[in-house]
């Protein structure tokens, strides 16, 4: 898998490509909330200045109504008309945006800061910085050992080692704070953007999964209706059309999932790492690994099983038919599978029980 290219430049702060775009930064823009008339919920923000086009921000913009901000104009809905339309913008912090070269330096500083942070966390001293050992009188055997080790050029372990470890921990923490800069530093802006991209990706993926579950339930209902109509000898063309539309919706969800993974480097690494961790947990617990292909087969089985339709799973020896049935029963239906070993000599009484 090849991840999306990461230039080190946050997309929202990328350097403008033309001189005209470089002039599209406005200072001291004050915003007010845009509320939905029916629900009263905030759906965005727009500028309150009457002497220019309305400048609008999305609902997730980090702004406070009445407070001035510097903004970058990304789009003019009616560039040919200076009196109508609106400007779609984003808030930029002081000192931003930077050039690609500057952003590369910022990313390098951030990587160094993260290394310092990891080194600091790796140094685990019990007792909130207290010394590892306690100064006590050294027994004769330890004194002898210390003398022998000293002659070999080996320094015995004592409380000074804990002091040096603590000093190293503090040095890493100071290096981290220095590299990260102040509250409005580009490094912290980049960290904020990365977390925002990752959070958005995780929330979007969860929404896609919930919608996928609703599609499966919808298909189950259609199949039930289709079976009932077939048994009654009624036409089922409408149900078949609805099933085709449901299949189209599933393909759209798959496409949206792929686009989501490529939407940002954070989405790519975060979502793929989550997927790999899921595979690892399934393998370690002895379960079937639910790859995209397995999930599609499982959903196909589930829609028919929930509709009361018998399902026949076929395939080559060792291809995972039995494991797929176990997986569907446990995860999607919430029951343990009942295993019946059949042959051509198996009688109905062995399947359904004997009359008593």
Secondary structure by P-SEA (a helix, b strand, c coil): cccccccccccccccccccccccccccbbbbbbbbccccccccbbbbccccccbbbbcccccccccbbbbbbbccccccccccbbbbbbbbbcccccccaaaaaaaaaaaaaaaaaaaaaaacccccccccccccccccaaaaaaaaaaaaaccccccaaaaaaaaaaaaaaaaaaaaaacccccaaaaaaaaaaaaaaaaaaaaaaaaaaaaaaaaaaaaaaaaaaaaaaaccccaaaaaaaaaaaaaaaaaaaaaaaaaaccaaaaaaaaaaaaaaaaaaaaaccccccaaaaaaaaaaaaaaaacbbbbbbbcccccaaaaaaaaacccccbbbbbbbccccccccccccccc
